[in-house]
């Protein structure tokens, strides 16, 4: 709300604000500014470009990792489903046996998942920083 | 003024830089160092910091030169990039922590040393721009930097002209209310009775 606004006075005040803010003196950059800026640019240019991720070479490894993960998942699901169908005696017996066998596999799966996650976040961070 | 600096040299230099000639960037810095340092100065009113911010803007321009799509002029692209750099720099390390209400009151019309007093008073008003809320500060800064060209300020901010006009009007309104003596400077003191400070500020 603008009570008692004097349009004439307000316009004049705007004119004064215009005069003050427009009539800013020109700032001359210091003599070393150009050289300092170009030095930074040259430093930046001298940094070798980041080596692109060797997707082609990594492809067999990635395929293998995905296959192992898939196989582990499939085996885990198969055993769990098979156990669920067995009677309680066999279930207890089988669960103990398969549990021991699958214990390292679970850790491998977990480690692979953690590695994938950390790789994914590292790439995202590097991408944001302009490193990739 | 700024756009007239170079319409042809910039694309040529950009092409050379993109072709691998680092030295060609010097032409760009040479031509635009004045405008960019002055623009940064209006954002922070600190010469050293203005140069640092301008340098950072040039470095970002260097990194992102391939991103200039040539749909707009080089200056438009450069100013928009610089405004982004300055904005984020000032978000990280704000220049002033005082509110507009706390900004110093300039001295009234002086009888002696009038020129000096006027200079000081003007500088106080300019500094008060930095105390404006962020959304009004930038339109005010860029409008006057672009020599009162709303369209250019809007392009630099990447906002519609209408939005910039509205924010500019609000920013100037806040300044006018903060410094009621500005009314007296331009008109004889007939109807412009300055309101008490507290009432004006609310």
Interface residues (C-beta under 8 A of the other chain):
Chain A: X6 X8 X9 X10 X12 X13 X14 X15 X16 X17 X18 X20 X21 X22 X23 X24 X26 X27 X28 X29 X30 X33 X34 X36 X37 X38 X40 X41 X42 X44 X45 X130
Chain B: X22 X25 X26 X29 X30 X33 X34 X37 X38 X41 X42 X47 X50 X51 X54 X55 X58 X59 X62 X63 X122 X125 X126 X129 X140 X144 X147 X148 X172 X175 X176 X182 X183 X185 X186 X187 X191 X192
